Amino acid sequence: MKSVKLAIFFIVGIAFFTSNIYGQISQPEDQNNTYPINTVNSFLEGAAAGKADAKGNIVYGIGSIFCGPLGIVGAVISDPQPEPTKVNHLLQSKGSDYVLAYTTAYTTESRRLNLVYSAVGWGINTFIASVYYFHIVHDIDSDFDDWFKNQRKIFISVPLKNPAHPY
């Protein structure tokens, strides 16, 4: 029985000793900070990284060139997400607060860039349509003026009565 008590005492002593050693490793460097992880900084760092990694898709601009405002609707409805492998890696290395901020900032910034691309595409569409419209209207006006002048010349040159041949 004495050896069992000694073994338990030895195991408890080793557990206490190792917990103190490993407990000191996880302590923050700043002794005034009692939180092991500063979640506010982690959240802000994740948001900054998400904004930096966000990228829009030029397809929304091309869609707006050909479809007009429907391209903008597509950009508003879209829900761009970061790559799942990157999110998984960040979740394992940085934590859930970082990943939450990262994905939120990435989605918001990517959607904003998609809207910018689609608005530029719609502007190009509007410019091309207005140039085409004014060109066609100008051609129609000039063709109508030419037609009207030619009809007036024909009307003026046709005699009403031929003095040589009475009707």
N, CA, C and O of each residue as an XYZ file, in Angstrom:
668
protein
N       0.824     -1.174      0.000
C       0.000      0.000      0.000
C       0.880      1.253      0.000
O       0.539      2.288     -0.572
N       2.013      1.110      0.661
C       2.915      2.238      0.732
C       3.449      2.593     -0.660
O       3.650      3.770     -0.962
N       3.674      1.611     -1.484
C       4.171      1.881     -2.836
C       3.101      2.521     -3.712
O       3.442      3.311     -4.592
N       1.842      2.220     -3.512
C       0.747      2.840     -4.276
C       0.643      4.312     -3.918
O       0.482      5.163     -4.792
N       0.739      4.617     -2.581
C       0.689      6.011     -2.162
C       1.886      6.783     -2.729
O       1.757      7.928     -3.162
N       3.014      6.150     -2.716
C       4.211      6.789     -3.251
C       4.083      7.021     -4.764
O       4.512      8.060     -5.267
N       3.503      6.074     -5.479
C       3.316      6.225     -6.933
C       2.316      7.336     -7.234
O       2.522      8.126     -8.156
N       1.231      7.400     -6.459
C       0.239      8.471     -6.669
C       0.864      9.822     -6.360
O       0.681     10.783     -7.108
N       1.604      9.897     -5.255
C       2.276     11.133     -4.903
C       3.268     11.550     -5.996
O       3.368     12.734     -6.318
N       3.989     10.603     -6.558
C       4.945     10.862     -7.624
C       4.235     11.346     -8.899
O       4.704     12.292     -9.531
N       3.132     10.727     -9.282
C       2.385     11.114    -10.490
C       1.767     12.498    -10.321
O       1.813     13.321    -11.236
N       1.186     12.752     -9.145
C       0.608     14.078     -8.886
C       1.707     15.133     -8.894
O       1.506     16.228     -9.420
N       2.840     14.826     -8.330
C       3.956     15.773     -8.318
C       4.451     16.070     -9.725
O       4.724     17.227    -10.044
N       4.573     15.071    -10.562
C       5.012     15.281    -11.951
C       3.964     16.072    -12.725
O       4.310     16.957    -13.507
N       2.706     15.769    -12.517
C       1.641     16.509    -13.202
C       1.656     17.973    -12.788
O       1.511     18.851    -13.638
N       1.832     18.253    -11.491
C       1.890     19.633    -11.015
C       3.107     20.352    -11.592
O       3.005     21.500    -12.026
N       4.235     19.691    -11.599
C       5.461     20.288    -12.106
C       5.347     20.594    -13.606
O       5.723     21.682    -14.044
N       4.835     19.651    -14.386
C       4.719     19.880    -15.824
C       3.655     20.916    -16.146
O       3.800     21.657    -17.118
N       2.595     20.989    -15.361
C       1.576     22.007    -15.633
C       2.134     23.403    -15.383
O       1.772     24.346    -16.086
N       3.008     23.547    -14.394
C       3.629     24.845    -14.159
C       4.573     25.220    -15.302
O       4.615     26.377    -15.720
N       5.321     24.254    -15.800
C       6.239     24.543    -16.894
C       5.468     24.911    -18.151
O       5.754     25.930    -18.779
N       4.499     24.094    -18.520
C       3.746     24.372    -19.735
C       2.791     25.542    -19.552
O       2.445     26.210    -20.526
N       2.370     25.795    -18.352
C       1.520     26.946    -18.089
C       2.263     28.250    -18.286
O       1.667     29.244    -18.700
N       3.563     28.265    -17.995
C       4.344     29.477    -18.181
C       4.581     29.765    -19.655
O       4.730     30.924    -20.041
N       4.617     28.748    -20.464
C       4.831     28.964    -21.893
C       3.628     29.672    -22.517
O       3.802     30.506    -23.406
N       2.415     29.355    -22.067
C       1.230     29.945    -22.674
C       0.861     31.286    -22.080
O      -0.137     31.878    -22.492
N       1.637     31.794    -21.116
C       1.336     33.088    -20.525
C       1.655     34.200    -21.515
O       2.605     34.088    -22.289
N       0.870     35.270    -21.496
C       1.171     36.403    -22.388
C       2.459     37.102    -21.952
O       2.864     37.031    -20.791
N       3.083     37.769    -22.900
C       4.323     38.468    -22.589
C       4.065     39.650    -21.670
O       4.867     39.948    -20.785
N       2.933     40.324    -21.887
C       2.569     41.453    -21.047
C       1.902     40.914    -19.781
O       0.848     40.283    -19.864
N       2.492     41.151    -18.628
C       1.946     40.602    -17.386
C       0.663     41.310    -16.964
O      -0.108     40.750    -16.184
N       0.411     42.520    -17.453
C      -0.821     43.228    -17.120
C      -2.013     42.662    -17.878
O      -3.152     42.786    -17.426
N      -1.765     42.050    -19.012
C      -2.823     41.466    -19.821
C      -3.113     40.064    -19.307
O      -2.247     39.190    -19.349
N      -4.320     39.853    -18.826
C      -4.660     38.548    -18.272
C      -5.254     37.621    -19.317
O      -5.436     36.437    -19.037
N      -5.566     38.116    -20.520
C      -6.133     37.274    -21.567
C      -5.007     36.623    -22.365
O      -4.074     37.315    -22.774
N      -5.068     35.310    -22.596
C      -3.990     34.671    -23.348
C      -3.977     35.075    -24.813
O      -2.914     35.098    -25.433
N      -5.117     35.388    -25.373
C      -5.197     35.818    -26.773
C      -5.984     37.107    -26.810
O      -7.072     37.189    -26.239
N      -5.458     38.099    -27.464
C      -6.163     39.367    -27.582
C      -7.108     39.267    -28.766
O      -6.678     39.384    -29.913
N      -8.388     39.052    -28.504
C      -9.350     38.788    -29.574
C      -9.651     40.018    -30.393
O      -9.981     39.891    -31.572
N      -9.552     41.219    -29.817
C      -9.830     42.434    -30.585
C      -8.775     42.612    -31.665
O      -9.109     42.900    -32.814
N      -7.512     42.446    -31.312
C      -6.452     42.562    -32.310
C      -6.577     41.467    -33.363
O      -6.340     41.711    -34.546
N      -6.945     40.280    -32.942
C      -7.115     39.183    -33.884
C      -8.242     39.498    -34.870
O      -8.115     39.235    -36.066
N      -9.327     40.053    -34.373
C     -10.451     40.419    -35.231
C     -10.048     41.513    -36.218
O     -10.359     41.426    -37.406
N      -9.358     42.539    -35.728
C      -8.929     43.637    -36.607
C      -7.905     43.173    -37.633
O      -7.941     43.596    -38.788
N      -7.000     42.310    -37.217
C      -6.016     41.773    -38.167
C      -6.700     40.930    -39.237
O      -6.327     40.989    -40.408
N      -7.686     40.155    -38.844
C      -8.434     39.353    -39.817
C      -9.189     40.211    -40.807
O      -9.233     39.905    -41.998
N      -9.791     41.296    -40.313
C     -10.522     42.201    -41.211
C      -9.570     42.877    -42.192
O      -9.894     43.021    -43.371
N      -8.410     43.287    -41.718
C      -7.432     43.931    -42.602
C      -6.911     42.942    -43.650
O      -6.742     43.297    -44.816
N      -6.662     41.713    -43.230
C      -6.184     40.702    -44.178
C      -7.263     40.340    -45.192
O      -6.958     40.112    -46.363
N      -8.516     40.285    -44.758
C      -9.616     39.997    -45.683
C      -9.776     41.081    -46.727
O      -9.997     40.783    -47.901
N      -9.669     42.342    -46.314
C      -9.746     43.439    -47.282
C      -8.581     43.405    -48.253
O      -8.750     43.669    -49.443
N      -7.409     43.082    -47.754
C      -6.221     43.050    -48.620
C      -6.297     41.903    -49.624
O      -5.843     42.051    -50.759
N      -6.857     40.774    -49.230
C      -6.920     39.611    -50.123
C      -8.109     39.646    -51.069
O      -8.157     38.869    -52.023
N      -9.068     40.529    -50.826
C     -10.283     40.559    -51.647
C      -9.952     40.978    -53.069
O      -9.115     41.847    -53.311
N     -10.634     40.335    -53.994
C     -10.456     40.696    -55.394
C     -11.812     40.569    -56.077
O     -12.576     39.640    -55.819
N     -12.086     41.519    -56.948
C     -13.328     41.478    -57.693
C     -13.190     40.583    -58.914
O     -12.109     40.084    -59.227
N     -14.299     40.397    -59.585
C     -14.322     39.540    -60.760
C     -14.736     40.390    -61.957
O     -15.819     40.975    -61.952
N     -13.900     40.466    -62.967
C     -14.145     41.297    -64.145
C     -15.322     40.788    -64.960
O     -15.832     41.507    -65.819
N     -15.758     39.568    -64.708
C     -16.895     39.004    -65.441
C     -18.147     39.843    -65.210
O     -18.989     39.954    -66.102
N     -18.281     40.437    -64.015
C     -19.449     41.287    -63.759
C     -19.418     42.536    -64.638
O     -20.471     43.017    -65.057
N     -18.246     43.061    -64.920
C     -18.142     44.203    -65.829
C     -18.518     43.824    -67.249
O     -19.222     44.570    -67.929
N     -18.047     42.660    -67.700
C     -18.389     42.192    -69.047
C     -19.886     41.897    -69.133
O     -20.524     42.184    -70.146
N     -20.440     41.324    -68.065
C     -21.881     41.072    -68.034
C     -22.687     42.350    -68.111
O     -23.743     42.378    -68.743
N     -22.207     43.413    -67.475
C     -22.916     44.693    -67.535
C     -22.785     45.351    -68.903
O     -23.684     46.078    -69.327
N     -21.684     45.108    -69.592
C     -21.548     45.661    -70.940
C     -22.615     45.072    -71.844
O     -23.229     45.786    -72.637
N     -22.839     43.766    -71.724
C     -23.791     43.099    -72.616
C     -25.219     43.083    -72.079
O     -26.165     43.043    -72.866
N     -25.397     43.112    -70.770
C     -26.745     42.986    -70.196
C     -27.225     44.244    -69.476
O     -28.360     44.275    -69.000
N     -26.401     45.270    -69.384
C     -26.810     46.513    -68.751
C     -27.015     46.363    -67.256
O     -26.148     45.836    -66.559
N     -28.151     46.819    -66.759
C     -28.378     46.800    -65.301
C     -28.486     45.393    -64.717
O     -28.363     45.228    -63.503
N     -28.709     44.396    -65.534
C     -28.759     43.028    -65.009
C     -27.401     42.586    -64.473
O     -27.330     41.761    -63.562
N     -26.325     43.130    -65.032
C     -24.996     42.840    -64.504
C     -24.816     43.400    -63.109
O     -24.170     42.776    -62.267
N     -25.389     44.585    -62.850
C     -25.325     45.172    -61.513
C     -26.146     44.335    -60.536
O     -25.723     44.111    -59.402
N     -27.311     43.875    -60.968
C     -28.132     43.014    -60.111
C     -27.369     41.730    -59.774
O     -27.410     41.261    -58.637
N     -26.681     41.171    -60.754
C     -25.884     39.973    -60.497
C     -24.770     40.230    -59.494
O     -24.474     39.374    -58.660
N     -24.146     41.410    -59.569
C     -23.078     41.742    -58.620
C     -23.625     41.934    -57.211
O     -22.959     41.596    -56.232
N     -24.831     42.475    -57.108
C     -25.441     42.675    -55.790
C     -25.842     41.342    -55.176
O     -25.673     41.139    -53.974
N     -26.366     40.443    -55.977
C     -26.840     39.156    -55.481
C     -25.690     38.227    -55.133
O     -25.838     37.362    -54.271
N     -24.552     38.389    -55.784
C     -23.440     37.447    -55.593
C     -22.947     37.441    -54.149
O     -23.088     38.422    -53.419
N     -22.375     36.323    -53.765
C     -21.825     36.165    -52.423
C     -20.418     35.587    -52.534
O     -20.226     34.387    -52.342
N     -19.423     36.438    -52.846
C     -18.067     35.918    -53.013
C     -17.483     35.455    -51.680
O     -17.587     36.147    -50.667
N     -16.879     34.293    -51.700
C     -16.277     33.714    -50.498
C     -14.801     33.423    -50.767
O     -14.423     33.138    -51.904
N     -13.969     33.494    -49.732
C     -12.557     33.135    -49.928
C     -12.403     31.641    -50.158
O     -13.335     30.863    -49.957
N     -11.222     31.265    -50.578
C     -10.953     29.850    -50.855
C     -11.091     29.027    -49.571
O     -10.557     29.409    -48.529
N     -11.801     27.904    -49.642
C     -12.010     27.096    -48.432
C     -10.710     26.550    -47.823
O     -10.611     26.404    -46.605
N      -9.728     26.253    -48.656
C      -8.470     25.744    -48.102
C      -7.755     26.813    -47.290
O      -7.148     26.524    -46.258
N      -7.832     28.052    -47.767
C      -7.204     29.142    -47.029
C      -7.940     29.397    -45.720
O      -7.317     29.632    -44.685
N      -9.277     29.350    -45.773
C     -10.077     29.550    -44.561
C      -9.766     28.451    -43.540
O      -9.635     28.728    -42.348
N      -9.650     27.223    -44.005
C      -9.333     26.117    -43.095
C      -7.951     26.299    -42.479
O      -7.765     26.065    -41.284
N      -6.991     26.713    -43.283
C      -5.640     26.940    -42.763
C      -5.647     28.071    -41.730
O      -5.011     27.959    -40.682
N      -6.364     29.155    -42.025
C      -6.430     30.272    -41.086
C      -7.156     29.874    -39.808
O      -6.785     30.312    -38.719
N      -8.175     29.057    -39.934
C      -8.916     28.604    -38.757
C      -8.015     27.800    -37.831
O      -8.099     27.933    -36.610
N      -7.170     26.980    -38.397
C      -6.277     26.169    -37.582
C      -5.128     26.979    -37.000
O      -4.666     26.697    -35.895
N      -4.662     27.990    -37.739
C      -3.485     28.724    -37.270
C      -3.832     30.005    -36.505
O      -3.114     30.372    -35.575
N      -4.912     30.687    -36.875
C      -5.201     31.994    -36.273
C      -6.376     31.984    -35.303
O      -6.388     32.763    -34.351
N      -7.354     31.128    -35.521
C      -8.496     31.091    -34.613
C      -9.783     31.521    -35.288
O      -9.784     32.024    -36.411
N     -10.878     31.310    -34.574
C     -12.198     31.550    -35.163
C     -12.520     33.034    -35.311
O     -13.171     33.420    -36.281
N     -12.078     33.884    -34.365
C     -12.346     35.320    -34.485
C     -11.661     35.900    -35.715
O     -12.242     36.711    -36.437
N     -10.439     35.484    -35.944
C      -9.688     35.946    -37.111
C     -10.399     35.527    -38.391
O     -10.546     36.334    -39.308
N     -10.843     34.269    -38.464
C     -11.494     33.752    -39.668
C     -12.831     34.434    -39.898
O     -13.182     34.733    -41.039
N     -13.587     34.684    -38.829
C     -14.865     35.387    -38.962
C     -14.661     36.777    -39.550
O     -15.364     37.172    -40.479
N     -13.705     37.512    -39.012
C     -13.414     38.853    -39.531
C     -12.879     38.784    -40.957
O     -13.226     39.614    -41.798
N     -12.039     37.798    -41.226
C     -11.454     37.652    -42.560
C     -12.533     37.398    -43.609
O     -12.565     38.072    -44.638
N     -13.407     36.442    -43.360
C     -14.434     36.112    -44.355
C     -15.431     37.244    -44.531
O     -15.875     37.505    -45.650
N     -15.791     37.921    -43.446
C     -16.721     39.051    -43.552
C     -16.109     40.188    -44.371
O     -16.757     40.728    -45.268
N     -14.878     40.546    -44.066
C     -14.214     41.629    -44.805
C     -13.971     41.230    -46.251
O     -14.131     42.055    -47.150
N     -13.587     39.984    -46.491
C     -13.357     39.516    -47.858
C     -14.643     39.600    -48.684
O     -14.626     40.085    -49.815
N     -15.747     39.131    -48.121
C     -17.019     39.149    -48.839
C     -17.467     40.577    -49.118
O     -17.897     40.886    -50.229
N     -17.372     41.440    -48.128
C     -17.801     42.835    -48.299
C     -16.961     43.548    -49.350
O     -17.503     44.217    -50.230
N     -15.655     43.410    -49.263
C     -14.774     44.115    -50.204
C     -14.886     43.537    -51.610
O     -14.864     44.288    -52.586
N     -15.005     42.222    -51.732
C     -15.149     41.615    -53.059
C     -16.466     42.037    -53.710
O     -16.506     42.302    -54.912
N     -17.529     42.099    -52.934
C     -18.814     42.545    -53.476
C     -18.724     44.009    -53.930
O     -19.286     44.378    -54.961
N     -18.014     44.841    -53.152
C     -17.856     46.242    -53.538
C     -17.072     46.359    -54.849
O     -17.432     47.149    -55.721
N     -16.008     45.575    -54.984
C     -15.235     45.602    -56.229
C     -16.065     45.080    -57.403
O     -15.965     45.611    -58.509
N     -16.880     44.051    -57.177
C     -17.759     43.552    -58.238
C     -18.755     44.618    -58.666
O     -19.049     44.751    -59.854
N     -19.277     45.378    -57.711
C     -20.196     46.467    -58.052
C     -19.495     47.563    -58.843
O     -20.074     48.130    -59.769
N     -18.258     47.860    -58.483
C     -17.502     48.868    -59.245
C     -17.295     48.393    -60.680
O     -17.499     49.157    -61.623
N     -16.892     47.137    -60.846
C     -16.694     46.602    -62.198
C     -17.988     46.614    -62.993
O     -17.986     46.963    -64.174
N     -19.090     46.238    -62.363
C     -20.358     46.208    -63.091
C     -20.846     47.620    -63.417
O     -21.452     47.825    -64.468
N     -20.598     48.592    -62.546
C     -20.985     49.976    -62.842
C     -20.162     50.530    -64.009
O     -20.694     51.239    -64.863
N     -18.882     50.210    -64.043
C     -18.049     50.633    -65.171
C     -18.540     49.980    -66.461
O     -18.595     50.631    -67.504
N     -18.896     48.701    -66.394
C     -19.434     48.010    -67.569
C     -20.735     48.622    -68.048
O     -20.957     48.758    -69.251
N     -21.599     48.992    -67.108
C     -22.866     49.623    -67.492
C     -22.606     50.997    -68.103
O     -23.294     51.402    -69.040
N     -21.602     51.723    -67.569
C     -21.241     53.018    -68.149
C     -20.739     52.867    -69.578
O     -21.077     53.672    -70.446
N     -19.936     51.842    -69.825
C     -19.463     51.573    -71.190
C     -20.638     51.228    -72.090
O     -20.709     51.686    -73.230
N     -21.559     50.420    -71.579
C     -22.758     50.055    -72.329
C     -23.564     51.299    -72.683
O     -23.994     51.454    -73.826
N     -23.770     52.174    -71.726
C     -24.539     53.400    -71.955
C     -23.837     54.308    -72.962
O     -24.485     54.891    -73.831
N     -22.520     54.427    -72.847
C     -21.776     55.266    -73.784
C     -21.881     54.730    -75.210
O     -22.134     55.487    -76.147
N     -21.687     53.431    -75.369
C     -21.769     52.835    -76.710
C     -23.172     52.975    -77.273
O     -23.340     53.281    -78.453
N     -24.182     52.755    -76.439
C     -25.566     52.871    -76.905
C     -25.899     54.306    -77.291
O     -26.582     54.526    -78.291
N     -25.432     55.285    -76.524
C     -25.737     56.681    -76.858
C     -25.008     57.126    -78.125
O     -25.581     57.838    -78.949
N     -23.747     56.713    -78.288
C     -23.020     57.046    -79.518
C     -23.719     56.415    -80.723
O     -23.903     57.063    -81.754
N     -24.100     55.163    -80.585
C     -24.799     54.473    -81.662
C     -26.132     55.157    -81.968
O     -26.469     55.353    -83.135
N     -26.879     55.516    -80.951
C     -28.175     56.169    -81.135
C     -28.011     57.507    -81.843
O     -28.710     57.780    -82.819
N     -27.090     58.350    -81.359
C     -26.917     59.661    -81.987
C     -26.377     59.541    -83.405
O     -26.711     60.359    -84.263
N     -25.556     58.545    -83.662
C     -25.065     58.330    -85.023
C     -26.220     57.928    -85.946
O     -26.329     58.440    -87.060
N     -27.069     57.028    -85.494
C     -28.210     56.592    -86.301
C     -29.187     57.736    -86.512
O     -29.676     57.939    -87.624
N     -29.475     58.490    -85.448
C     -30.411     59.617    -85.581
C     -29.850     60.651    -86.537
O     -30.599     61.204    -87.343
N     -28.566     60.927    -86.473
C     -27.964     61.890    -87.388
C     -28.046     61.382    -88.832
O     -28.358     62.149    -89.742
N     -27.772     60.114    -89.037
C     -27.875     59.546    -90.381
C     -29.311     59.597    -90.887
O     -29.546     59.903    -92.055
N     -30.260     59.303    -90.028
C     -31.663     59.347    -90.450
C     -32.069     60.766    -90.784
O     -32.761     60.997    -91.776
N     -31.639     61.739    -89.955
C     -31.956     63.136    -90.258
C     -31.328     63.573    -91.568
O     -31.982     64.235    -92.374
N     -30.086     63.220    -91.792
C     -29.434     63.639    -93.033
C     -30.054     62.911    -94.222
O     -30.226     63.514    -95.282
N     -30.394     61.633    -94.077
C     -31.068     60.919    -95.162
C     -32.437     61.511    -95.440
O     -32.835     61.629    -96.599
N     -33.166     61.886    -94.396
C     -34.486     62.487    -94.572
C     -34.364     63.840    -95.269
O     -35.160     64.163    -96.151
N     -33.354     64.640    -94.867
C     -33.144     65.931    -95.522
C     -32.795     65.738    -96.992
O     -33.310     66.455    -97.850
N     -31.914     64.765    -97.291
C     -31.561     64.493    -98.680
C     -32.783     64.031    -99.469
O     -32.988     64.459   -100.604
N     -33.591     63.161    -98.874
C     -34.785     62.655    -99.547
C     -35.771     63.795    -99.795
O     -36.367     63.889   -100.868
N     -35.937     64.660    -98.790
C     -36.879     65.765    -98.935
C     -36.415     66.741   -100.018
O     -37.229     67.224   -100.805
N     -35.107     67.036   -100.061
C     -34.593     67.942   -101.087
C     -34.769     67.325   -102.472
O     -35.145     68.011   -103.423
N     -34.490     66.009   -102.578
C     -34.656     65.354   -103.871
C     -36.119     65.333   -104.298
O     -36.402     65.511   -105.483
N     -37.030     65.129   -103.404
C     -38.450     65.130   -103.747
C     -38.888     66.514   -104.182
O     -39.704     66.648   -105.094
N     -38.357     67.543   -103.544
C     -38.711     68.902   -103.926
C     -38.173     69.215   -105.320
O     -38.847     69.874   -106.113
N     -36.955     68.743   -105.622
C     -36.400     68.963   -106.962
C     -37.242     68.245   -108.005
O     -37.517     68.789   -109.075
N     -37.647     67.031   -107.692
C     -38.481     66.285   -108.640
C     -39.811     66.988   -108.817
O     -40.307     67.102   -109.938
N     -40.388     67.454   -107.742
C     -41.693     68.120   -107.809
C     -41.587     69.427   -108.600
O     -42.472     69.758   -109.389
N     -40.490     70.166   -108.378
C     -40.324     71.428   -109.090
C     -40.031     71.192   -110.568
O     -40.468     71.987   -111.399
N     -39.327     70.156   -110.920
C     -38.946     69.925   -112.308
C     -40.068     69.311   -113.135
O     -40.006     69.345   -114.364
N     -41.080     68.757   -112.503
C     -42.192     68.180   -113.262
C     -43.135     69.308   -113.648
O     -43.677     69.994   -112.782
N     -43.329     69.499   -114.940
C     -44.258     70.569   -115.339
C     -45.696     70.129   -115.083
O     -46.043     68.954   -115.201
N     -46.490     71.081   -114.742
C     -47.901     70.784   -114.516
C     -48.633     70.618   -115.844
O     -49.478     69.735   -115.989
N     -48.302     71.475   -116.816
C     -48.922     71.367   -118.139
C     -47.839     71.484   -119.197
O     -46.881     72.245   -119.062
N     -48.018     70.727   -120.222
C     -47.119     70.815   -121.342
C     -47.779     71.742   -122.374
O     -48.835     71.418   -122.918
N     -47.150     72.899   -122.638
C     -47.808     73.824   -123.561
C     -47.914     73.268   -124.986
O     -48.782     73.704   -125.742
N     -47.081     72.348   -125.358
C     -47.164     71.805   -126.717
C     -48.302     70.823   -126.901
O     -48.857     70.694   -127.992
N     -48.635     70.156   -125.864
C     -49.713     69.147   -125.934
C     -50.808     69.515   -124.936
O     -50.665     69.304   -123.732
N     -51.853     70.044   -125.433
C     -52.975     70.316   -124.509
C     -53.662     69.018   -124.141
O     -53.734     68.096   -124.954
N     -54.143     68.945   -122.980
C     -54.810     67.740   -122.503
C     -56.234     67.809   -122.821
O     -56.983     66.886   -122.502
